Amino acid sequence: MPTKIATTCPAVISNTLGQPKNLTLINRDALDFKWNQIPGQYKIVANLPYYITAPFIRSVLESSHKPPIVTGK
């Protein structure tokens, strides 16, 4: 299943927010990312295509290092 990694989004976010100390932007393939690489608690903010939503949520929930809460709108 092909996935597209945003190339302009990280620059837009950095230009808009600067470099806040409480934000680390990780621009990786969401389906291949190993969640245990993130130290401490974390939150995920993502704009995902509908066809990878279920595999993405599954990879997060099956990880040994989960975020404290999972919500969606």
Chimera marker file (.cmm) of the C-alpha trace (Angstrom):
<marker_set name="trace">
<marker id="1" x="0.000" y="0.000" z="0.000" r="1" g="1" b="0" radius="0.5"/>
<marker id="2" x="1.676" y="3.261" z="-1.070" r="1" g="1" b="0" radius="0.5"/>
<marker id="3" x="1.879" y="6.083" z="1.429" r="1" g="1" b="0" radius="0.5"/>
<marker id="4" x="2.873" y="9.662" z="0.815" r="1" g="1" b="0" radius="0.5"/>
<marker id="5" x="5.194" y="11.418" z="3.233" r="1" g="1" b="0" radius="0.5"/>
<marker id="6" x="4.537" y="15.148" z="3.401" r="1" g="1" b="0" radius="0.5"/>
<marker id="7" x="7.458" y="17.179" z="2.171" r="1" g="1" b="0" radius="0.5"/>
<marker id="8" x="6.182" y="20.731" z="2.654" r="1" g="1" b="0" radius="0.5"/>
<marker id="9" x="4.220" y="20.252" z="5.878" r="1" g="1" b="0" radius="0.5"/>
<marker id="10" x="7.243" y="20.154" z="8.246" r="1" g="1" b="0" radius="0.5"/>
<marker id="11" x="8.544" y="23.459" z="6.854" r="1" g="1" b="0" radius="0.5"/>
<marker id="12" x="5.127" y="25.107" z="7.155" r="1" g="1" b="0" radius="0.5"/>
<marker id="13" x="4.757" y="23.914" z="10.748" r="1" g="1" b="0" radius="0.5"/>
<marker id="14" x="8.273" y="25.078" z="11.663" r="1" g="1" b="0" radius="0.5"/>
<marker id="15" x="7.732" y="28.462" z="10.010" r="1" g="1" b="0" radius="0.5"/>
<marker id="16" x="4.390" y="28.891" z="11.768" r="1" g="1" b="0" radius="0.5"/>
<marker id="17" x="5.278" y="27.614" z="15.244" r="1" g="1" b="0" radius="0.5"/>
<marker id="18" x="9.032" y="28.131" z="15.354" r="1" g="1" b="0" radius="0.5"/>
<marker id="19" x="10.848" y="25.579" z="17.508" r="1" g="1" b="0" radius="0.5"/>
<marker id="20" x="8.748" y="25.112" z="20.664" r="1" g="1" b="0" radius="0.5"/>
<marker id="21" x="10.476" y="23.032" z="23.342" r="1" g="1" b="0" radius="0.5"/>
<marker id="22" x="7.382" y="20.872" z="23.839" r="1" g="1" b="0" radius="0.5"/>
<marker id="23" x="7.082" y="19.853" z="20.167" r="1" g="1" b="0" radius="0.5"/>
<marker id="24" x="9.093" y="17.341" z="18.189" r="1" g="1" b="0" radius="0.5"/>
<marker id="25" x="8.022" y="16.950" z="14.584" r="1" g="1" b="0" radius="0.5"/>
<marker id="26" x="8.601" y="13.453" z="13.223" r="1" g="1" b="0" radius="0.5"/>
<marker id="27" x="8.083" y="13.191" z="9.474" r="1" g="1" b="0" radius="0.5"/>
<marker id="28" x="8.141" y="9.454" z="8.793" r="1" g="1" b="0" radius="0.5"/>
<marker id="29" x="6.012" y="6.745" z="7.231" r="1" g="1" b="0" radius="0.5"/>
<marker id="30" x="3.325" y="6.304" z="9.893" r="1" g="1" b="0" radius="0.5"/>
<marker id="31" x="2.855" y="2.607" z="9.117" r="1" g="1" b="0" radius="0.5"/>
<marker id="32" x="6.535" y="1.750" z="9.520" r="1" g="1" b="0" radius="0.5"/>
<marker id="33" x="7.357" y="3.968" z="12.495" r="1" g="1" b="0" radius="0.5"/>
<marker id="34" x="8.390" y="2.221" z="15.729" r="1" g="1" b="0" radius="0.5"/>
<marker id="35" x="6.535" y="3.984" z="18.541" r="1" g="1" b="0" radius="0.5"/>
<marker id="36" x="8.932" y="2.732" z="21.213" r="1" g="1" b="0" radius="0.5"/>
<marker id="37" x="11.576" y="5.091" z="19.728" r="1" g="1" b="0" radius="0.5"/>
<marker id="38" x="9.838" y="8.027" z="21.423" r="1" g="1" b="0" radius="0.5"/>
<marker id="39" x="10.980" y="8.588" z="25.017" r="1" g="1" b="0" radius="0.5"/>
<marker id="40" x="8.330" y="9.460" z="27.599" r="1" g="1" b="0" radius="0.5"/>
<marker id="41" x="4.710" y="10.330" z="26.913" r="1" g="1" b="0" radius="0.5"/>
<marker id="42" x="3.687" y="11.585" z="23.506" r="1" g="1" b="0" radius="0.5"/>
<marker id="43" x="0.698" y="12.695" z="21.459" r="1" g="1" b="0" radius="0.5"/>
<marker id="44" x="0.070" y="11.973" z="17.810" r="1" g="1" b="0" radius="0.5"/>
<marker id="45" x="-1.379" y="14.578" z="15.483" r="1" g="1" b="0" radius="0.5"/>
<marker id="46" x="-1.880" y="13.253" z="11.987" r="1" g="1" b="0" radius="0.5"/>
<marker id="47" x="-3.722" y="13.914" z="8.775" r="1" g="1" b="0" radius="0.5"/>
<marker id="48" x="-4.129" y="10.420" z="7.387" r="1" g="1" b="0" radius="0.5"/>
<marker id="49" x="-5.710" y="9.134" z="4.203" r="1" g="1" b="0" radius="0.5"/>
<marker id="50" x="-8.760" y="7.052" z="5.068" r="1" g="1" b="0" radius="0.5"/>
<marker id="51" x="-7.270" y="3.853" z="3.652" r="1" g="1" b="0" radius="0.5"/>
<marker id="52" x="-4.419" y="3.735" z="6.192" r="1" g="1" b="0" radius="0.5"/>
<marker id="53" x="-6.417" y="4.797" z="9.258" r="1" g="1" b="0" radius="0.5"/>
<marker id="54" x="-7.176" y="1.271" z="10.533" r="1" g="1" b="0" radius="0.5"/>
<marker id="55" x="-3.628" y="-0.085" z="10.023" r="1" g="1" b="0" radius="0.5"/>
<marker id="56" x="-2.213" y="3.078" z="11.627" r="1" g="1" b="0" radius="0.5"/>
<marker id="57" x="-4.428" y="2.858" z="14.716" r="1" g="1" b="0" radius="0.5"/>
<marker id="58" x="-3.672" y="-0.850" z="14.991" r="1" g="1" b="0" radius="0.5"/>
<marker id="59" x="0.094" y="-0.202" z="14.912" r="1" g="1" b="0" radius="0.5"/>
<marker id="60" x="-0.237" y="2.398" z="17.672" r="1" g="1" b="0" radius="0.5"/>
<marker id="61" x="-2.481" y="0.276" z="19.888" r="1" g="1" b="0" radius="0.5"/>
<marker id="62" x="-0.367" y="-2.852" z="19.440" r="1" g="1" b="0" radius="0.5"/>
<marker id="63" x="2.810" y="-0.971" z="20.356" r="1" g="1" b="0" radius="0.5"/>
<marker id="64" x="4.336" y="-1.524" z="23.782" r="1" g="1" b="0" radius="0.5"/>
<marker id="65" x="4.664" y="2.281" z="24.119" r="1" g="1" b="0" radius="0.5"/>
<marker id="66" x="1.203" y="3.787" z="23.576" r="1" g="1" b="0" radius="0.5"/>
<marker id="67" x="0.143" y="7.416" z="23.901" r="1" g="1" b="0" radius="0.5"/>
<marker id="68" x="-1.860" y="8.096" z="27.076" r="1" g="1" b="0" radius="0.5"/>
<marker id="69" x="-5.138" y="8.621" z="25.175" r="1" g="1" b="0" radius="0.5"/>
<marker id="70" x="-6.402" y="7.982" z="21.651" r="1" g="1" b="0" radius="0.5"/>
<marker id="71" x="-9.192" y="10.196" z="20.240" r="1" g="1" b="0" radius="0.5"/>
<marker id="72" x="-10.416" y="11.257" z="16.855" r="1" g="1" b="0" radius="0.5"/>
<marker id="73" x="-12.845" y="13.665" z="15.247" r="1" g="1" b="0" radius="0.5"/>
<link id1="1" id2="2" r="1" g="1" b="0" radius="0.2"/>
<link id1="2" id2="3" r="1" g="1" b="0" radius="0.2"/>
<link id1="3" id2="4" r="1" g="1" b="0" radius="0.2"/>
<link id1="4" id2="5" r="1" g="1" b="0" radius="0.2"/>
<link id1="5" id2="6" r="1" g="1" b="0" radius="0.2"/>
<link id1="6" id2="7" r="1" g="1" b="0" radius="0.2"/>
<link id1="7" id2="8" r="1" g="1" b="0" radius="0.2"/>
<link id1="8" id2="9" r="1" g="1" b="0" radius="0.2"/>
<link id1="9" id2="10" r="1" g="1" b="0" radius="0.2"/>
<link id1="10" id2="11" r="1" g="1" b="0" radius="0.2"/>
<link id1="11" id2="12" r="1" g="1" b="0" radius="0.2"/>
<link id1="12" id2="13" r="1" g="1" b="0" radius="0.2"/>
<link id1="13" id2="14" r="1" g="1" b="0" radius="0.2"/>
<link id1="14" id2="15" r="1" g="1" b="0" radius="0.2"/>
<link id1="15" id2="16" r="1" g="1" b="0" radius="0.2"/>
<link id1="16" id2="17" r="1" g="1" b="0" radius="0.2"/>
<link id1="17" id2="18" r="1" g="1" b="0" radius="0.2"/>
<link id1="18" id2="19" r="1" g="1" b="0" radius="0.2"/>
<link id1="19" id2="20" r="1" g="1" b="0" radius="0.2"/>
<link id1="20" id2="21" r="1" g="1" b="0" radius="0.2"/>
<link id1="21" id2="22" r="1" g="1" b="0" radius="0.2"/>
<link id1="22" id2="23" r="1" g="1" b="0" radius="0.2"/>
<link id1="23" id2="24" r="1" g="1" b="0" radius="0.2"/>
<link id1="24" id2="25" r="1" g="1" b="0" radius="0.2"/>
<link id1="25" id2="26" r="1" g="1" b="0" radius="0.2"/>
<link id1="26" id2="27" r="1" g="1" b="0" radius="0.2"/>
<link id1="27" id2="28" r="1" g="1" b="0" radius="0.2"/>
<link id1="28" id2="29" r="1" g="1" b="0" radius="0.2"/>
<link id1="29" id2="30" r="1" g="1" b="0" radius="0.2"/>
<link id1="30" id2="31" r="1" g="1" b="0" radius="0.2"/>
<link id1="31" id2="32" r="1" g="1" b="0" radius="0.2"/>
<link id1="32" id2="33" r="1" g="1" b="0" radius="0.2"/>
<link id1="33" id2="34" r="1" g="1" b="0" radius="0.2"/>
<link id1="34" id2="35" r="1" g="1" b="0" radius="0.2"/>
<link id1="35" id2="36" r="1" g="1" b="0" radius="0.2"/>
<link id1="36" id2="37" r="1" g="1" b="0" radius="0.2"/>
<link id1="37" id2="38" r="1" g="1" b="0" radius="0.2"/>
<link id1="38" id2="39" r="1" g="1" b="0" radius="0.2"/>
<link id1="39" id2="40" r="1" g="1" b="0" radius="0.2"/>
<link id1="40" id2="41" r="1" g="1" b="0" radius="0.2"/>
<link id1="41" id2="42" r="1" g="1" b="0" radius="0.2"/>
<link id1="42" id2="43" r="1" g="1" b="0" radius="0.2"/>
<link id1="43" id2="44" r="1" g="1" b="0" radius="0.2"/>
<link id1="44" id2="45" r="1" g="1" b="0" radius="0.2"/>
<link id1="45" id2="46" r="1" g="1" b="0" radius="0.2"/>
<link id1="46" id2="47" r="1" g="1" b="0" radius="0.2"/>
<link id1="47" id2="48" r="1" g="1" b="0" radius="0.2"/>
<link id1="48" id2="49" r="1" g="1" b="0" radius="0.2"/>
<link id1="49" id2="50" r="1" g="1" b="0" radius="0.2"/>
<link id1="50" id2="51" r="1" g="1" b="0" radius="0.2"/>
<link id1="51" id2="52" r="1" g="1" b="0" radius="0.2"/>
<link id1="52" id2="53" r="1" g="1" b="0" radius="0.2"/>
<link id1="53" id2="54" r="1" g="1" b="0" radius="0.2"/>
<link id1="54" id2="55" r="1" g="1" b="0" radius="0.2"/>
<link id1="55" id2="56" r="1" g="1" b="0" radius="0.2"/>
<link id1="56" id2="57" r="1" g="1" b="0" radius="0.2"/>
<link id1="57" id2="58" r="1" g="1" b="0" radius="0.2"/>
<link id1="58" id2="59" r="1" g="1" b="0" radius="0.2"/>
<link id1="59" id2="60" r="1" g="1" b="0" radius="0.2"/>
<link id1="60" id2="61" r="1" g="1" b="0" radius="0.2"/>
<link id1="61" id2="62" r="1" g="1" b="0" radius="0.2"/>
<link id1="62" id2="63" r="1" g="1" b="0" radius="0.2"/>
<link id1="63" id2="64" r="1" g="1" b="0" radius="0.2"/>
<link id1="64" id2="65" r="1" g="1" b="0" radius="0.2"/>
<link id1="65" id2="66" r="1" g="1" b="0" radius="0.2"/>
<link id1="66" id2="67" r="1" g="1" b="0" radius="0.2"/>
<link id1="67" id2="68" r="1" g="1" b="0" radius="0.2"/>
<link id1="68" id2="69" r="1" g="1" b="0" radius="0.2"/>
<link id1="69" id2="70" r="1" g="1" b="0" radius="0.2"/>
<link id1="70" id2="71" r="1" g="1" b="0" radius="0.2"/>
<link id1="71" id2="72" r="1" g="1" b="0" radius="0.2"/>
<link id1="72" id2="73" r="1" g="1" b="0" radius="0.2"/>
</marker_set>
